[in-house]
Amino acid sequence: MTPACVRMMAAYGAWMNGRMLDLCGGLGDAQRKRDMGAFFKSIHGTFDHLVYGDLAWMGRFTGGPMPGKRIGETFHETWDELDAARRAMDRRIEAWAAQVTEDWLAATMSYVSVNDGKTRILPRWVLVTHMFNHATHHRGQLTTLVKQLGVDPGVTDLPWLPALYDGTVLDAQQM
């Protein structure tokens, strides 16, 4: 994991989250909240968990606020609240990613897992990789859920990220 990779993954997350929010925003609230058998049950629940996870990791990485609820509890009751929170989190992640350095990524970090209460000490690059992998994993669930509702999520592959081609994420030396 390099600073350029962090910026790329932050841009990818914001791009895909925006696309999925736009698609899911066209669904009715009942469709978004319907239990479809996903780990967090519904489209709304899965998106809500994505915000939770990113809030927790960004809190650990920046010393910012941590979620005030437990995993699986609803943080955002309405779609409008959830949409606004997700977009704000993506802007926060992109701003943070722009400041990440190789030295910061190489340093270790200690944290206590909310899942099992154990303390883990790992290189930050591993934890940053996990944050992005976690989001991609759950967005994969979202694309399946919307496809089950007859909505085509379109291409989700990283090489289709527009920011790869406009100089936003990678400079000429990295291409």
Residue pairs with C-beta under 8 A, 6 or more apart in sequence:
1 105
1 125
1 126
1 128
1 129
2 102
2 105
3 97
3 100
3 101
3 102
3 105
4 169
4 170
4 174
6 97
6 100
6 105
6 128
7 94
7 97
7 98
7 100
7 169
8 158
8 161
8 163
8 164
8 169
8 170
9 97
9 132
10 90
10 93
10 94
10 96
10 97
10 132
11 94
11 97
11 161
11 163
11 168
11 169
12 132
12 158
12 161
12 163
13 90
13 93
13 132
13 135
13 136
14 90
14 91
14 93
14 94
15 161
15 162
15 163
16 139
16 156
17 50
17 86
17 87
17 90
17 135
17 139
18 87
18 90
19 153
19 154
20 47
20 139
20 142
20 143
20 146
20 153
21 47
21 83
21 86
21 87
23 146
23 151
23 153
24 32
24 43
24 47
24 79
24 142
24 146
25 79
25 83
26 151
27 43
27 146
27 149
27 151
29 44
29 79
31 43
31 149
32 42
32 43
32 44
32 79
33 42
33 43
33 44
33 45
34 42
34 43
35 41
35 42
36 42
36 43
36 145
36 148
38 45
38 46
38 141
38 144
38 145
39 46
39 141
40 46
40 48
40 49
40 72
40 138
42 145
43 142
43 145
43 146
44 79
44 82
45 74
46 138
46 141
46 142
46 145
47 82
47 86
47 142
48 74
48 75
48 76
48 82
49 71
49 72
49 138
50 86
50 135
50 138
50 139
51 75
51 76
51 82
51 85
51 86
51 89
52 67
52 69
52 71
52 75
53 131
53 134
53 135
53 138
54 89
54 93
54 131
54 135
55 65
55 66
55 67
55 89
56 66
56 67
56 114
57 127
57 128
57 130
57 131
57 134
58 64
58 89
58 92
58 93
58 96
59 65
59 66
59 67
60 66
60 109
60 111
60 127
61 96
61 109
61 124
61 127
61 128
62 96
67 75
69 75
70 114
71 114
71 115
75 82
75 85
76 82
76 85
100 128
104 124
105 123
105 124
105 125
105 128
106 123
106 124
106 125
107 123
107 124
108 121
108 122
108 123
108 124
109 121
109 122
109 123
109 124
109 127
110 119
110 120
110 121
111 119
111 120
111 127
112 118
112 119
112 120
113 119
113 120
139 156
140 156
142 153
143 153
143 156
146 153
147 153
158 164
161 169
162 168
163 169
164 170
